[in-house]
Each structure stands twice: as C-alpha cells, then as structure tokens.
C-alpha cells in the first residue's frame, strides 16, 4: 500500500486533472478505495460526472468521460502534470 503522502499527491493531481477536463470547483471530489481479491489495488475518484481510477501496482490512471466511456489511459501518474499543461 502506498504511503499517505503518495496518496495525497495523487489525490491532488487527479482532482486538478479532472477539473482541467471540465469538472467545476463546486463539484466535490469523491474517493473510493478499491479492493480486489481482498487486497488494496487502488482508488476511484469522482468529480461531477468525470471519473478516474488509479491502479496502484501499475501506477496507471484510467480516466472516464461523463458517459462512462474510457477517455484516456495515463501510464504514469507523474505524467498528469504534462497533460494538464497541454489541456489548457
């Protein structure tokens, strides 16, 4: 399981990223811990109608649009900063 500091950094980056994709400041970030076969495997983040799932072991983020369709796969969570600057 990642440290609480790592999780906090990921949480903030995901929230910022989803907001850059259309979620508003009024939308509340919801977070769900994901368990697979009894083991922690990641977190689901929801802001407004947008969702992102962080898979810890793969360090992969899957972003879903408002219709629930897979919109983007980010292979390394650290890549979010680069993508945010390209989205503007």
Secondary structure in CASP SS format (residue, H / E / C, confidence):
PFRMAT SS
TARGET T0000
AUTHOR 0000-0000-0000
METHOD secondary structure of the structure
MODEL  1
X C 1.00
X C 1.00
X C 1.00
X H 1.00
X H 1.00
X H 1.00
X H 1.00
X H 1.00
X H 1.00
X H 1.00
X H 1.00
X H 1.00
X H 1.00
X H 1.00
X H 1.00
X H 1.00
X H 1.00
X H 1.00
X H 1.00
X H 1.00
X C 1.00
X C 1.00
X C 1.00
X C 1.00
X C 1.00
X C 1.00
X C 1.00
X C 1.00
X E 1.00
X E 1.00
X E 1.00
X E 1.00
X E 1.00
X E 1.00
X E 1.00
X E 1.00
X C 1.00
X C 1.00
X E 1.00
X E 1.00
X E 1.00
X E 1.00
X E 1.00
X E 1.00
X E 1.00
X E 1.00
X E 1.00
X C 1.00
X C 1.00
X E 1.00
X E 1.00
X E 1.00
X E 1.00
X E 1.00
X E 1.00
X C 1.00
X C 1.00
X C 1.00
X C 1.00
X E 1.00
X E 1.00
X E 1.00
X E 1.00
X E 1.00
X C 1.00
X C 1.00
X C 1.00
X C 1.00
X C 1.00
X E 1.00
X E 1.00
X E 1.00
X E 1.00
X E 1.00
X C 1.00
X C 1.00
X H 1.00
X H 1.00
X H 1.00
X H 1.00
X H 1.00
X H 1.00
X H 1.00
X H 1.00
X H 1.00
X H 1.00
X H 1.00
X C 1.00
END
